Amino acid sequence: MWVAAIAAIVAIYLTLEPPVDDVQTREGGEARTFVAGEDVAEGPSRIGLAVAEDTGSVAHYRGGVRHTGRSPFRGPASAARAWQHEIGARISAQSVLGEDGTIYVGAHDHRFYAISPTGEERWSVPMHQKVWSAAAVVGDTVFVGSDADAFFALDTANGHTRWRIRAEGDADGAPAIYDGHVYFTAGPHLYAVTLDGELQWRFQARGPFLISSPAIDSDGTIYVGSIDDHVYAVAPDGRQRWEYRSGGNISSSPVIGDDGLIYFGSDDEYVHALDRDGHRVWRTHLDGFIRAPVALGRNGDVIAAVYGPRPRVVSMSASDGELRWYFPVNVTESPEIGVASGPLVDRDGNLYFGAHDDFLYAISGEGALRWIHRFGEDIDSAPILAEDGTLIVGCDDGFLYAIVEDQGRSDAGAGADAGAEGEAAAEVEPHSEPASEPEPEPATEPAAGSEPASAAEPGAD
C-alpha cells in the first residue's frame, strides 16, 4: 500500500510545473477577436509581392515562416545510428535546434525535452497533456503548445516557464515567429502575441484548427488551414483578407512557393495552389489524404506526402501541378496509413522522410532510392538536419534518433537491418507516369465585391 501511495505522489509531482516566481498566465480570451467572414480587410491585389528569403532555419518548423522544408545542409549518403535517446512515448512533433545544437522536442508523455547534440537529456518539463506541436526557438526562449489548452514560453537553460497563455482548445500547430510576434493556433483561434507574451489579437475561424502551422508572407499576411475545410489569409492586424474552401479537412500547413503561390494539401485528396488573392491556380488529385506540409524541391517543384490507398511521395510542377514522378511506399491500402512525415530537402535536393512502414527513406530529387533505415514503429515526425549532416527524427517507438553517414560504406543502403532493407528496396522504384490527372485550369474570378471562397467551393472548376 505504501508503495502505491509513493508512486501516486511521484506521478502527481511529475505533472506539476516546476516552481517559478515570474510565471505569468494570460487568458487568451482577453485578446481582441476578429471573426471569419465578418471582419474583412479590403485592399488591392497582392499578386506580384516579393517573396521572402528562404532561411532554412533549424530553430523553426519546416525551416522558417515559408515552410519550404529546405535545409541549407547536406544529408548523409548512407545511414548509421549515431545515438538514440529513449523518451518512452510517441514522438510525432518535428524537433528544432537551439544555437548551441540543443534539440528541443515534445512527446506524448505530456513532457517537453531538451536533448544535447550527443543524445543526453539536459532537462524535461511537464506540459500537462500530449505535445503534437513542433517548437520554435528565439534567443534564450523556446515556444511550444500542448493539448492542455495552453501555449508556453520556456527558458532554454532550464525549461522554466516565462509566460503561458490559456487558450480555448489544443495548441497543436507549430508556432511561427515574425517581426517580433509569435503566431500560433489553438481550438478555432489564431493568436498573435509579442515575444514577451502580450496578447495582440486573435482570429476566430469557422471551425477548429488542428496541426496546421501559420505560414507568413513578406507583407506579414498569415496563411493557415483548418479542419473546417478552409485556408484563411489573415492581415497583420488580425482581420481576414480572404478564405478558400477545399473539399475536406486541412491539416497540412500552407507553404509559400518561390513564385509566391500558396500550396497546401487536404483530406479532399488534392494539392491546391492559390495566388495571393485566394484564387485557385491549379489543383492535382493524388488519391489519398495529404496531411503533412508539402516541401519545395531545389527546382521549385511541389513535393507531397500521400496516405493510402496509394501511399507515396509525389513531385509536381509548381506552375501547373503536372505530376513529375512518384515514389511508392510499402504499406497497406488503408486511407489512414501512408506518409505523414513532411519531406525534408537537403542542399543537394535529396529528400528524407519517414513512413508508416517503420522506415526512414532517403531518395534523390528525381525520386530514386538512395537508402532506407528501419526503426521500431511508424515515423510521423518530420526529420531535420544539423549543420554537421546529422539527421534528427522522432519515432512512435518512443526514441529520438540521430542518423549519420555510415563511415564503413559510401554507397546507398546502409541501415539497421540489411536484409529487410534489401527486400523493401526492391519494391520501391520511382515512377514517372502520372498517378492522376492534374487540373491546371485557373479558378473563376470572383464577382466584384465577393470573397474568393465563392469561386473555390469544392468541385468548382
C-alpha positions in Angstrom: 0.0 0.0 0.0 2.8 2.4 0.9 4.5 1.6 -2.5 1.3 2.5 -4.3 0.9 5.8 -2.3 4.5 6.8 -3.0 4.0 6.0 -6.7 0.9 8.2 -6.8 2.7 11.1 -5.1 5.6 10.8 -7.6 3.1 10.8 -10.5 1.3 13.9 -9.2 4.7 15.6 -8.8 5.7 14.9 -12.3 2.6 16.5 -13.7 3.1 19.7 -11.7 5.0 22.6 -13.2 8.3 23.5 -11.5 8.1 26.4 -9.2 8.9 29.7 -10.9 8.4 33.1 -9.4 7.8 35.1 -12.5 5.3 32.9 -14.3 2.5 35.0 -15.8 -0.6 33.3 -17.2 -2.6 35.3 -19.7 -6.2 34.4 -20.7 -6.4 34.1 -24.4 -10.0 35.2 -24.5 -8.9 38.7 -23.3 -7.4 39.4 -26.8 -9.5 41.4 -29.3 -11.2 38.8 -31.5 -11.8 39.1 -35.3 -14.3 36.7 -36.8 -14.0 34.9 -40.1 -16.4 36.3 -42.7 -17.2 39.4 -40.6 -14.1 41.3 -40.1 -12.6 41.6 -43.6 -9.6 43.7 -44.6 -10.2 45.3 -48.1 -7.2 46.0 -50.2 -5.6 45.9 -53.6 -4.3 42.8 -55.3 -1.2 41.3 -53.6 -0.1 39.3 -56.7 3.5 40.1 -57.6 4.6 40.8 -54.0 8.3 39.9 -53.5 8.9 36.5 -51.8 10.7 36.5 -48.5 14.1 34.8 -48.2 14.1 31.0 -47.7 16.2 30.9 -44.5 16.2 27.1 -43.8 16.4 27.8 -40.1 16.9 24.7 -37.8 15.2 26.7 -35.0 11.8 26.8 -36.6 9.3 24.4 -38.1 9.9 23.5 -41.7 12.9 25.9 -41.9 11.1 29.2 -41.3 7.9 31.0 -41.9 7.5 30.0 -45.6 7.6 26.3 -44.5 9.6 25.2 -47.6 11.1 22.1 -45.8 14.5 23.0 -47.3 17.7 22.7 -45.4 21.0 24.5 -46.2 22.9 21.4 -45.1 23.8 18.2 -46.9 22.3 15.0 -45.6 24.1 11.6 -45.2 24.7 9.5 -48.3 24.2 6.3 -46.2 22.7 5.6 -42.8 24.0 4.6 -39.4 22.8 5.4 -35.9 25.0 7.8 -34.0 22.8 7.6 -30.9 19.2 7.1 -29.8 17.6 8.6 -26.8 14.7 6.9 -25.1 11.8 9.1 -24.1 9.3 6.2 -23.8 6.4 7.8 -25.5 5.4 8.5 -29.1 7.2 11.5 -30.7 5.1 12.9 -33.6 6.4 16.5 -33.5 9.4 17.8 -35.5 12.4 18.7 -33.4 14.1 22.1 -33.6 17.6 23.1 -32.6 19.0 25.9 -30.4 22.1 27.9 -31.3 24.3 25.5 -29.3 22.8 22.5 -31.1 20.4 21.5 -28.2 17.5 19.5 -29.6 14.0 20.6 -28.4 11.0 18.3 -28.8 7.8 17.3 -27.1 6.2 13.9 -26.7 3.0 12.1 -25.9 4.1 11.5 -22.3 3.0 15.1 -21.5 6.6 16.4 -21.3 8.9 18.7 -23.3 12.6 17.8 -23.6 16.0 19.5 -24.2 18.5 16.9 -25.5 22.2 17.5 -26.1 23.7 17.1 -29.6 25.2 13.8 -28.3 21.9 12.4 -27.1 21.9 13.2 -23.3 18.9 14.7 -21.6 19.5 18.2 -20.3 16.1 18.8 -18.9 12.4 18.0 -19.3 9.3 19.8 -18.0 5.7 18.8 -17.8 3.3 20.1 -20.4 0.2 18.6 -18.7 -1.0 16.9 -21.8 0.3 15.4 -25.1 2.6 17.6 -27.3 2.0 17.4 -31.0 3.4 20.8 -31.8 6.9 21.5 -33.0 8.6 24.3 -31.1 10.3 27.5 -32.2 13.5 28.9 -30.6 14.3 32.6 -30.4 17.4 33.5 -28.4 17.0 32.0 -24.9 13.3 31.2 -25.2 11.6 28.2 -26.7 7.9 28.5 -27.6 5.6 25.4 -27.8 1.9 24.5 -27.3 0.3 21.4 -25.8 -3.1 19.6 -25.6 -3.5 21.2 -22.2 -5.2 24.2 -24.0 -2.0 26.2 -23.3 0.9 27.8 -25.1 4.2 28.2 -23.3 7.4 30.3 -23.5 10.2 28.4 -21.7 13.7 29.3 -20.7 16.1 27.3 -22.9 18.5 27.0 -20.0 16.3 25.1 -17.6 12.7 24.8 -19.1 11.2 27.2 -16.6 8.0 28.9 -17.8 8.4 32.6 -18.6 4.8 33.0 -19.6 1.9 31.0 -20.8 -1.4 31.6 -22.5 -4.5 29.8 -21.5 -6.3 29.0 -24.8 -9.7 27.6 -25.8 -8.5 24.3 -27.3 -5.5 22.2 -28.1 -2.4 24.2 -29.2 -1.1 21.6 -31.6 0.1 23.6 -34.6 3.8 24.7 -34.6 4.2 28.4 -33.8 5.6 30.9 -36.4 7.8 33.8 -35.4 7.7 37.0 -37.5 8.5 40.7 -36.8 8.7 40.3 -33.1 5.5 38.3 -32.8 4.5 34.7 -32.1 1.6 33.3 -34.1 0.0 30.0 -33.0 -3.3 28.2 -33.3 -5.5 26.7 -30.6 -9.0 25.5 -31.0 -10.7 27.7 -33.5 -8.4 30.7 -32.9 -5.2 32.0 -34.4 -3.3 34.1 -31.8 -0.8 37.0 -32.3 1.4 37.5 -29.2 4.5 39.5 -28.7 7.7 37.7 -27.7 7.1 38.9 -24.1 3.6 37.3 -24.0 1.4 40.3 -24.6 -1.7 39.4 -26.5 -2.3 41.5 -29.6 -5.4 39.8 -31.2 -6.9 36.5 -32.1 -8.7 35.5 -35.3 -11.7 33.1 -35.0 -12.1 30.6 -37.8 -15.4 28.8 -38.8 -14.1 25.7 -37.0 -11.1 24.3 -35.2 -7.5 24.4 -36.3 -5.7 21.1 -35.9 -1.9 20.8 -36.6 -1.7 23.3 -39.5 1.0 25.9 -38.7 0.8 29.5 -39.9 2.9 30.5 -42.9 3.7 34.2 -43.1 4.2 36.2 -46.3 6.7 39.0 -46.8 4.0 41.7 -46.1 3.0 39.9 -42.8 -0.1 38.1 -44.1 -0.7 34.8 -42.3 -2.0 31.7 -44.1 -3.3 28.8 -42.1 -5.5 25.8 -42.7 -8.4 24.5 -40.6 -10.4 21.3 -40.3 -13.4 23.4 -41.2 -12.1 22.8 -44.8 -10.8 26.4 -45.2 -7.5 28.1 -45.7 -7.5 31.6 -44.3 -5.4 34.6 -45.2 -5.2 37.0 -42.2 -3.8 40.5 -42.3 -1.2 41.6 -39.8 -3.9 43.4 -37.8 -6.0 40.3 -37.4 -8.7 40.9 -40.0 -9.4 38.4 -42.7 -8.1 39.1 -46.2 -9.8 36.0 -47.8 -10.8 32.4 -47.3 -10.6 29.5 -49.6 -12.7 26.3 -49.2 -11.4 22.9 -50.1 -13.4 19.7 -50.1 -12.0 18.3 -46.9 -10.2 18.9 -43.6 -6.9 20.8 -43.8 -4.2 19.5 -41.5 -1.4 20.4 -43.9 0.5 23.6 -43.2 0.5 26.1 -46.1 3.7 26.6 -47.9 4.8 29.8 -49.8 6.5 28.9 -53.0 9.3 30.6 -54.8 6.7 32.1 -57.2 4.6 33.5 -54.4 1.8 30.8 -54.8 0.4 29.2 -51.6 0.4 25.4 -51.7 -1.3 23.0 -49.3 -2.8 19.5 -49.1 -6.2 18.4 -47.9 -8.3 15.4 -47.0 -10.1 16.0 -50.3 -7.0 14.3 -51.8 -5.9 17.3 -53.7 -2.8 19.5 -53.5 -4.1 23.1 -54.1 -2.2 26.1 -55.4 -3.6 29.6 -54.7 -2.4 33.0 -55.7 -2.1 35.7 -53.1 -5.6 36.9 -53.6 -7.0 33.5 -52.8 -7.9 32.3 -56.3 -7.1 28.7 -57.3 -4.4 28.4 -59.9 -4.4 24.6 -60.0 -5.1 21.5 -58.0 -3.9 17.9 -58.5 -5.7 14.8 -57.3 -3.4 12.3 -55.5 -5.8 9.5 -54.5 -5.2 9.9 -50.7 -5.2 12.4 -47.8 -2.3 14.9 -47.8 -1.8 15.8 -44.2 1.9 16.7 -44.0 3.1 20.0 -45.3 4.3 19.9 -48.9 8.0 20.6 -49.5 9.7 22.6 -52.3 12.4 20.9 -54.3 15.5 22.8 -55.2 14.0 23.4 -58.7 10.8 24.8 -57.1 8.7 21.6 -57.6 6.0 20.8 -55.1 6.6 17.6 -53.2 3.7 16.0 -51.3 3.4 13.0 -48.9 0.3 10.9 -49.5 -1.8 8.5 -47.5 -3.4 5.3 -48.8 -4.8 3.7 -50.8 -1.7 4.6 -52.9 0.8 5.8 -50.2 3.7 7.6 -51.8 5.7 10.8 -52.2 4.8 12.8 -55.3 6.6 15.6 -57.1 4.6 18.1 -59.2 5.4 21.1 -61.3 4.9 24.4 -59.3 3.4 26.2 -62.4 0.6 23.8 -63.3 0.5 20.8 -61.0 1.6 18.3 -63.6 3.0 15.2 -62.0 6.8 14.7 -62.5 7.4 11.4 -60.6 6.2 9.5 -57.6 7.9 7.1 -55.1 5.7 4.4 -53.7 5.9 3.3 -50.1 5.2 -0.3 -48.9 2.3 0.0 -46.5 -1.3 -1.2 -46.6 -4.1 0.4 -48.6 -5.8 2.0 -45.6 -6.7 5.6 -46.1 -5.4 6.4 -42.6 -1.9 4.9 -43.3 0.8 6.2 -45.5 3.3 9.1 -45.2 2.6 11.7 -42.5 6.2 12.9 -42.2 6.8 16.2 -44.1 9.7 15.6 -46.6 13.0 17.4 -45.8 15.0 18.6 -48.8 18.8 19.0 -48.3 21.2 21.4 -50.1 21.7 18.9 -53.0 18.0 18.3 -53.5 17.8 14.9 -51.8 14.7 14.1 -49.8 14.3 12.5 -46.4 11.0 11.3 -44.8 9.5 8.7 -42.6 6.5 6.4 -43.2 4.0 4.1 -41.6 6.1 1.1 -42.6 8.7 1.9 -39.9 11.3 3.1 -42.4 13.2 6.4 -42.8 13.7 7.0 -46.5 16.3 8.9 -48.5 15.6 9.5 -52.2 17.1 11.7 -54.8 15.5 14.8 -56.2 14.4 12.7 -59.2 12.7 10.1 -57.0 15.4 7.4 -57.0 16.0 5.4 -53.8 19.3 6.2 -52.0 18.9 4.4 -48.7 16.3 3.3 -46.1 16.7 2.7 -42.4 14.4 0.7 -40.2 13.1 2.0 -36.8 10.9 0.3 -34.2 7.5 1.8 -35.3 5.8 4.3 -37.5 7.6 7.6 -38.2 5.2 10.6 -38.2 7.8 13.2 -37.2 9.5 15.2 -40.0 13.3 14.8 -39.9 15.6 17.8 -39.6 19.3 18.2 -40.5 22.0 19.6 -38.2 24.9 21.6 -39.7 27.2 18.6 -39.5 24.8 16.5 -41.6 23.2 14.5 -38.7 19.5 13.7 -39.3 17.4 14.0 -36.2 14.0 12.3 -36.2 11.5 11.1 -33.6 9.6 7.9 -33.8 6.4 6.3 -32.5 8.6 3.8 -30.7 9.4 6.5 -28.1 13.0 7.1 -29.3 14.7 10.2 -30.7 17.3 9.1 -33.3 20.4 10.7 -34.7 21.3 9.3 -38.1 24.8 9.9 -39.7 26.7 8.7 -42.7 28.0 5.2 -42.3 31.7 5.6 -42.4 32.1 2.0 -43.4 30.5 2.4 -46.8 29.9 5.3 -49.2 27.1 3.6 -51.3 23.4 3.7 -50.5 21.6 1.2 -48.4 23.3 1.3 -45.0 20.8 0.6 -42.2 19.7 -1.2 -39.1 18.6 -4.4 -40.9 20.3 -5.0 -44.3 18.0 -8.0 -45.2 14.8 -6.0 -44.5 16.2 -3.0 -46.4 17.1 -5.1 -49.4 13.6 -6.5 -49.6 12.0 -3.1 -49.3 14.3 -1.5 -51.8 13.4 -4.0 -54.5 9.8 -2.8 -54.3 10.2 1.0 -54.2 11.4 2.1 -57.6 10.5 5.6 -58.7 7.7 6.1 -61.2 7.4 8.9 -63.7 3.9 8.2 -65.2 1.1 10.3 -63.8 -0.8 8.8 -60.9 -3.7 11.0 -61.6 -4.6 13.8 -63.9 -3.8 17.4 -62.7 -6.3 20.2 -63.1 -4.3 23.2 -64.1 -7.2 25.4 -65.1 -7.4 28.7 -63.1 -10.3 29.3 -60.7 -13.1 31.5 -61.9 -12.5 35.1 -60.9 -14.9 36.2 -58.2 -17.6 38.7 -58.9 -17.0 42.3 -57.8 -17.4 42.5 -54.1 -17.4 38.8 -53.4 -15.0 36.8 -51.4 -12.6 34.3 -53.1 -14.3 31.5 -51.2 -17.3 31.8 -53.6 -15.0 30.9 -56.5 -13.4 28.0 -54.8 -16.2 25.8 -53.5 -15.5 22.0 -53.7 -15.9 20.9 -57.2 -15.8 24.3 -58.7 -13.7 24.3 -61.9 
